Structures are given as C-alpha cells and as structure tokens.
Amino acid sequence: TTLWLASFVFQTAGIVLILMRGAIYDFVSIVISNMLIVAGAVFFLHGLIRFTDIKFSKFQNYLMMALFFIAYSYFTLITPSLTMRNILFSFSVIFVSLQCSWILPRKVTPVTREIYRGAGLVFILYTLLYLIRIITNIKYPQVSSLFSSVVVDAALIIISQMLGITLTFSLVMMINGRLFYELNLYSEEREKMVGELR
C-alpha cells in the first residue's frame, strides 16, 4: 500500500540523517532521524491494518510518537543520554511490533491466518530482540556516541537488519498468498455462478 511506501521513505531518510551525524545539527541527526524511523514503523503498522482489512485503533500510535519525540528530545538536548535514547527507541519498536504480532494471527479470519503467520513470527522476534536490547542497555550503559556501542548492542543491530531482510521476504510471501487466496475465491465464486446458470 501507499503507507508501506511512506514507511520505506521515512526509514531510509532517517538512516541517511543518522549517517550524516557530525555534518549536520545534532537535533536533526539524532532526534529527527529517529523520529522518522519510528514514524516509518507506525506507517508500516497502519499499512498492515489497511492490507488486512481490519478495524484497529490508531490513536495510541500517534500518542506514542508524540511522547517519543518529547522524551527523545529531552535526553538529547537537556540531559544527553545514549542509554535512555536506546531504551526509548527500543520501547517504540516493541510497541509497534507487539501490535503487528497481535493483528496478524488474531485479528484476521481463520482462513487467511496461515498467510500472515510468517510475518507475525518476524514481529515476535523483533519484540524479543529489542527487549534484549533494553536489558543490555540497562546493564551496560552506553557512552555519548552511537558508534561507540558495546559489542552486544552492535550484534543486536546487525540481527535487527537481518530481521528486516526476513520481514521483506515474509511480506512478499504474504502478498502473494493473499493474491492466490483471492484468486481461488474468485474462481470458486465464478464456478458456482456458472453452475447455477446451468
């Protein structure tokens, strides 16, 4: 959907701004960049809601983004803390991932549940991964630079990127599965109509 395209654009823009740290204002490379990534995740969730044709509240996501922006700005400009920023970002990812993993296996019809199972599993793994990241950041507080993270945190970031690739593959399978399901449904209805006409 269009929301998935917006999600990709926002997250790509956020990553570009992070890589430009030191060349642009910290507020842009730290706060705005991560805000774009979180907004991209929310757009993805809303696209998933639209794709699965279910009714699901979106208010909590807008509230989360507002609180994230305020708190992230505070721990960037007023009381700089990479540890708190990592924890806040991880909480936002968990918040979105939990909703995605809840929607896919539970809110869709039993017939289409199997189509969304793979993507739902990826979001569960995202939740577990960022929960581990919160624990490691509490146990091993970070210094002021993103690129000075401890080995464990760096490994978690790499795993997160791998999950992103897996999610892309799962989405392709999910979309194809949905198309085949709708095509079979159309074929069955067409055969039924032909049979009735006979």
Summary of the structure (lengths in Angstrom):
residues: 198
radius of gyration: 19.9
end to end distance: 39.5
largest distance: 76.6
contacts: 591
relative contact order: 0.09
helix: 84%
strand: 1%
